[in-house]
């Protein structure tokens, strides 16, 4: 599918376990990062993060270099720490890429970086990923801001198919929620008010990037763990959704809070889909607006094929969300109600390359087994620690298809996904959405006039009415449907006519 030119960036989080001695009195926690930085430069990879003191970086364009830095959110698990040998140390590392373009040879640059890490692993150092690490991807339209419609489609898609997308991820990204990776279905987001009847129509009513961004945010105390934000409502006049606010002062605007701290932050950066970069920043902020959607769901990895496949999948999703005709997109959403509509069918419907489909799925459509490169060393260090073996065994458990399938089933049975398929009669697989859209647009034209009906907002309203009308009709009348043709004749007069 042709579409907009896409740019993207990746963030690789991992830990280094090493027995390097201090160099010239430098703190232990910088030794490996400095080594990575210098080796990247030697390999011809533009990098920043550990320049010499006084080096002028004012001329360096934004996002033109890879960045090597410390990431305080990472940690060895207690069990991993118990297996850490005497004299061995760990560093917490994040490498963020420069701005890459899908139409360029981006894969060779990532492969070159992994070669750098491989060379360092031959020197009694080991890079590992675990449940605390992530692989984040920022996606953007290279030459323009992501359209609001595209962002809405992405969120609707991921809400409808979270059950299928979960099959791609490691166990900890599905079985429980940590404070940096809240999925769309988590209890911290009020799914009851966000289309659990599978209409996804609430998203249609949002009129700005700020509203959409606020729709999937998490309330987080500045000092403590996460709290739940109940009955949160996006508001068009909220200029800076990332700002810190006082609970007591804002209760009338944002609803009631289980507030464990006087000040909380509405933070998209803690969600599996982060839209903060689409929003306008505070008036006095000099922060550059990246214009990206950040996908944070993937577990940490240093496996080339895993990185490549996830980036390609997300690029297909971005293009589909931008280019797919409205009726086709809505029809795809309705397939989210079918448990027989599995991951392979979903990826093929998106138009993913065959190599991506085969990477994630077996021939029979069941969950595939990811390559075992994520936490295994590319080069065997001279010394083998019990930690390395424990980390490898832990990965085997985290990637177990049997355990993952069981967890998804339990999550489904507990109604933790964003839709409740059992509550609605699944729509016919060949539902004809186009007549419903045209009917809704005709209604809007009659109600609001030509000037209003010609705008993009009218299509959003039409989509909202179609989705809401389908949900209500199927919930109330599915037993009365005699054949597929009846779907095209359904009237929306009993739907949300007041919206």
C-alpha positions, -999 to 999 in steps of 0.1 A, spaced: 0 0 0 15 33 -11 13 61 15 32 88 33 70 87 37 77 75 72 105 83 96 111 66 129 135 62 158 142 33 181 151 31 218 170 1 230 171 -5 267 195 -31 282 219 -39 310 256 -45 307 272 -70 332 310 -67 332 342 -69 352 360 -40 337 382 -21 360 378 16 365 395 37 339 414 68 351 392 69 382 359 71 362 328 58 380 320 22 371 286 31 357 301 50 327 327 25 315 306 4 292 286 34 278 318 52 270 332 21 253 299 18 232 301 55 223 337 54 211 332 21 192 301 35 174 322 65 162 349 41 150 323 21 131 310 53 114 278 56 134 271 92 144 268 92 182 265 116 211 264 113 249 300 111 259 318 139 240 349 154 255 345 184 279 339 216 260 331 201 227 307 224 208 274 206 198 255 237 189 258 230 152 245 194 155 209 191 140 183 176 163 179 138 161 209 135 137 230 113 161 225 81 181 225 88 218 241 66 245 228 74 280 220 61 315 185 47 321 176 47 358 144 27 352 163 -5 345 174 -30 371 184 -66 376 157 -86 393 164 -98 428 170 -133 415 194 -120 388 213 -101 414 217 -132 436 234 -148 406 258 -119 400 294 -129 407 317 -111 431 335 -82 414 310 -80 385 291 -48 380 261 -37 360 254 -6 339 219 6 329 219 16 293 196 32 267 206 38 231 183 60 211 187 62 174 189 92 152 160 99 129 158 71 104 137 68 72 119 37 60 128 45 24 166 44 33 188 14 42 180 17 79 185 -20 86 223 -19 79 228 9 104 210 -11 131 230 -42 122 262 -22 125 252 -11 160 246 -47 170 280 -56 156 295 -29 179 278 -45 209 290 -80 197 326 -67 197 324 -55 232 308 -87 244 340 -105 234 358 -85 262 342 -101 293 310 -81 291 275 -93 286 245 -74 274 212 -87 288 175 -78 286 149 -86 312 115 -77 324 126 -41 332 139 -33 297 119 -22 267 122 -17 229 104 15 220 97 28 185 87 64 176 68 66 143 62 98 123 52 111 89 85 123 75 73 154 58 42 165 78 25 161 112 6 128 117 -30 135 108 -55 133 137 -74 107 118 -43 85 116 -37 87 153 -74 79 160 -72 49 137 -40 36 154 -57 37 188 -89 21 175 -69 -6 158 -49 -14 189 -80 -14 211 -98 -37 188 -69 -62 184 -51 -61 217 -59 -97 221 -41 -106 188 -12 -82 193 -5 -97 227 6 -128 209 36 -109 197 49 -99 231 67 -116 259 48 -128 289 54 -99 313 39 -75 288 7 -94 289 4 -111 323 9 -80 345 13 -43 342 43 -24 354 44 13 359 60 21 326 39 0 302 1 4 308 -18 -13 279 -50 2 265 -71 -23 285 -55 -17 319 -76 -9 349 -57 24 352 -76 35 321 -114 35 324 -122 10 297 -159 10 308 -161 46 295 -140 39 264 -160 17 242 -159 -18 259 -189 -25 238 -165 -26 208 -180 6 192 -147 24 196 -169 55 190 -157 75 220 -124 81 202 -143 96 172 -157 124 194 -123 138 203 -115 169 184 -78 176 190 -44 159 196 -46 171 232 -79 154 237 -67 122 221 -35 123 241 -54 127 273 -77 99 265 -50 73 272 -31 88 300 -22 75 334 -23 95 367 10 91 384 20 107 417 53 125 415 68 105 444 49 73 445 35 45 423 6 47 399 -29 57 408 -62 52 390 -78 82 374 -116 76 376 -141 92 352 -113 112 335 -127 134 307 -106 150 280 -112 187 278 -106 209 247 -93 238 267 -65 217 283 -35 233 267 -8 212 282 -19 176 290 15 167 303 16 193 330 17 186 367 -15 196 385 -29 195 420 -55 168 428 -77 189 450 -78 219 427 -87 198 396 -113 174 410 -141 194 395 -125 192 361 -110 157 360 -132 136 384 -124 118 416 -90 104 424 -75 79 447 -48 104 454 -18 92 474 1 124 469 -8 160 466 5 163 431 1 138 403 11 139 366 -10 128 337 16 109 318 13 93 284 50 82 287 38 54 309 14 39 284 20 13 257 10 39 232 23 74 240 9 104 221 25 131 241 47 142 212 16 150 191 5 176 216 14 213 218 38 218 247 34 245 273 35 281 259 69 288 276 85 255 267 114 253 243 110 215 239 108 204 203 76 187 193 86 155 177 52 147 161 56 110 168 35 82 181 56 62 205 49 24 207 62 12 240 47 -23 242 76 -44 231 100 -60 256 137 -52 254 156 -70 227 190 -69 209 179 -94 183 182 -80 148 152 -99 132 130 -90 162 138 -53 158 134 -53 121 101 -72 121 85 -49 148 95 -18 129 81 -31 97 48 -41 113 44 -7 129 52 10 96 25 -10 79 0 -1 106 9 36 102 3 35 65 -29 15 68 -42 39 94 -35 68 70 -46 53 37 -73 27 43 -108 38 31 -132 44 59 -155 15 52 -126 -9 49 -111 2 82 -144 0 101 -150 -35 86 -116 -46 99 -124 -32 134 -155 -53 135 -134 -84 130 -120 -77 165 -152 -93 178 -143 -127 162 -120 -149 183 -114 -169 151 -98 -138 135 -63 -146 146 -30 -129 144 -21 -143 109 -54 -131 94 -49 -97 111 -13 -92 97 -24 -103 63 -54 -79 63 -30 -51 72 -9 -59 42 22 -70 62 50 -85 41 50 -123 41 83 -124 59 68 -104 88 37 -126 89 59 -157 90 81 -143 116 52 -139 141 30 -168 130 33 -205 122 16 -219 92 -15 -230 111 -19 -194 125 -9 -202 161 15 -182 181 50 -183 167 82 -187 186 105 -157 185 142 -162 176 162 -168 208 185 -138 204 170 -114 229 189 -122 260 215 -146 247 250 -134 241 262 -129 206 297 -138 217 305 -160 247 323 -140 274 356 -154 287 339 -159 321 304 -175 324 284 -163 353 254 -181 369 235 -149 360 239 -155 323 224 -190 326 196 -177 348 188 -149 324 187 -174 295 163 -197 314 142 -167 324 138 -157 287 127 -193 278 99 -188 304 90 -153 292 87 -164 256 69 -197 262 40 -200 236 21 -223 260 23 -199 289 15 -169 267 -16 -186 252 -28 -195 287 -22 -159 300 -41 -144 270 -70 -168 277 -71 -159 314 -70 -122 305 -98 -127 280 -119 -146 304 -114 -119 330 -127 -93 306 -95 -73 307 -94 -65 270 -109 -33 256 -138 -51 241 -163 -76 255 -170 -100 226 -194 -121 245 -217 -91 251 -224 -85 214 -235 -108 186 -205 -109 162 -213 -91 130 -214 -110 97 -179 -113 82 -190 -95 50 -209 -65 66 -215 -37 41 -204 -6 59 -205 18 30 -244 22 29 -244 29 66 -217 56 62 -236 73 34 -268 71 54 -251 88 84 -236 115 62 -270 122 46 -284 127 81 -256 150 91 -261 170 59 -298 175 67 -290 184 103 -260 207 99 -260 220 63 -235 217 35 -208 238 50 -205 217 81 -211 183 64 -183 188 40 -156 189 67 -135 161 82 -155 164 114 -186 152 96 -169 119 87 -158 115 123 -194 120 134 -206 96 107 -181 69 119 -192 75 154 -229 70 145 -222 39 124 -202 22 152 -226 31 179 -255 21 157 -240 -13 149 -232 -20 185 -268 -12 196 -284 -31 167 -263 -62 172 -268 -62 210 -306 -59 207 -315 -75 174 -288 -100 164 -312 -129 168 -336 -113 143 -310 -110 116 -319 -135 89 -291 -129 63 -262 -108 55 -282 -84 34 -301 -71 64 -269 -53 77 -270 -29 48 -306 -20 56 -301 -13 93 -312 22 101 -292 43 125 -323 61 138 -321 43 171 -284 51 174 -267 82 189 -287 108 171 -280 135 197 -242 135 190 
